[in-house]
Amino acid sequence: MFGAMGAMNPQTLWLIANREKIFRYAFILQFFAAIPFLWLGYTTGNVQARLLLRSQTTIGTVVAVIPVHQYRTSSTGSFYSRRTSYELIVEFNDGSQAVRFQSWPTTSFAETVGSPVRVIYDPGHPLTAIVDRGYWNFIPWAPCLAIGGFLFLVAAKGLLTLLFRR
């Protein structure tokens, strides 16, 4: 079968002989693999998901632009700016008061002061707001949550199969 390789490795033979037993308990590894994805999806998307599900939108105005330099270390150990992102200070009116918030670095180009932006905010707590970035509102939390959810469902199916198999 393997020609010049000679006899098969004993561990390989054991794996082939016990393949069904190994796959029977693979759901445990899938549970462990799902945990970091679900955790990352929850921690990075908790606020965004809540805002996207039950929120209101309005138009805000950029009142300040703050450049954020993302530093890297070169091979010599010195820092250099690889790229610049911009945080926006946005002001909007929620109907009763003017609210100002600072967005996290959202764009690689600077919005001009005074330009309008779409704002998604929580009516119960207007300081919880984000600048609407379209489909970028779902990055990075939604793919992580989808992968973790898929792994969790597959692992749950494996567990149920093991428990109710006769």
N, C-alpha and C positions, 0 to 999 in steps of 0.2 A: 504494500500500500504506500509506504513512504520511500521505497527504493533504497538509496544509500544510507538513509537515516537509521536503518536497523530496527530494533525493537522499540515499541512505544514506551514512553515514560510511564512509570507505575502510577503517578498522580493523575495523568491523563486517563489511564484505564479506569481508575477509581471514579473520576468525574463522569466518564461515559456510563459506567455501571450504575451510578447513583444519581443520574440526571433528574429523575422524577422526584426524588427526595429533596434535592437541592432546589428545584423550581417550586416545590410545595411550600418552602419557607422563604422564598424570595420577597414576599410581601413585607417582611420585616425590614429589609434594606430599602424598599420603596417608601415605607413610612419614614425612615431616617432621612432619605433623600428629599422627601416632601417638606420636612420641617424647616430647613433654611429658606426654601423658596417662599413658603407661606409667611414666615417671619419677615423676610425682606419685603414682600408685597404688602404686608400689613403696616410695617413701620414707615415705609416710604409713601404709602398711598392712603393712609388713614384719613388725613384732612382732605385730600383731593377727592377721594371717593365720596366722602360725606357731603362735600360741596356739590359734586356733580349730581348726586341723587336728590338732595333736597336743598335747593338754593334758589336764589334769584340772580338775574343779570342786570347790569346797568352799564352805562358808559362813564368811565373815569377819565381823569386828565393826568398826564405825566407831569409831576412837579419837580422832579430831580432825577438825574441819571448818575449812578455810581459805577465806575469801572472796577472790575474785579480781575486782577491778574492771577492766572493759574500758573504757579511756579513748578518747575521741574528741576531736578538735579542733573548736572552734566557729569561726564565721566571724570572730570577733574574735581568734582565736589562743590562747584559753585552753582548758585541758583540762577535761573534765567526764566523769563516770562515766555511761555510757549504760546499762550493765547489769552485773549481778554474777553470776558463776558460782562454783561451789564445788568446791575440790579436797578429796578425802577422804584421810585417813590411815587405812589399813585394816590390821588385824592378823588373820592366820589361822594355823592350825596345819597344816603339810603332813605330819604324821605323826611327824616326828622333832624338829621345832623350831618355835618361834613366829616368824613372818615378818611384818615390817611394811613396807608400801610406800605410796607416794604416787601417787594417780591424777591424771591431768590433769583440767582442769575438765570435769566430766561433766553436771552438772545446774544448772538455774536456781533450784532450791530446795535449801535446806540439809537434808541428812540429820541426824538427831539423833545425838549421841554415844551409842554403845551399841547402835545399831540394826544388825540383821544385813543383810549384802549378799552376793550371790553373787559368788565370785571365780573367775576362770579363770587358772591358773598352769601354768608349765612344771615338771614334776617333777624334771628334771635341774638346773634353775636356778630355785629358787622365788622369787627376787627379781624375775624376769620375770613379772609378773602384771598383770592388769587387772580392773576391776570389770565384771561382766557387765551390759551395757546393752541386751540384746536385739538387735533389728535395727539399733540405732544402732552396734553394733560394726563394721558394714560401711561406715559413713559416715566420711570422704569417699573412702576408698581403693577400694572395690569398683566404684562407678560409673565412676571414672576408669580403672581397670584394664579394665573392660568396653568402654568407648568406645575406649581405646587398642588393645585386642586386636582389636576389630572393624575399626578402621582399618588395623591391621597385616595382618589376613587379607585384606581387600579389596585392599590394595596388593600383597601377595604374589600374589594371583590375577592382578592386572594385569601384574605382572612375568612370571609364568609364561606368560600369554597372549602377551605380547610375544616371549618367548624361543622358544616352540614353535608360533608361528603360521606357517602356510604356505598 
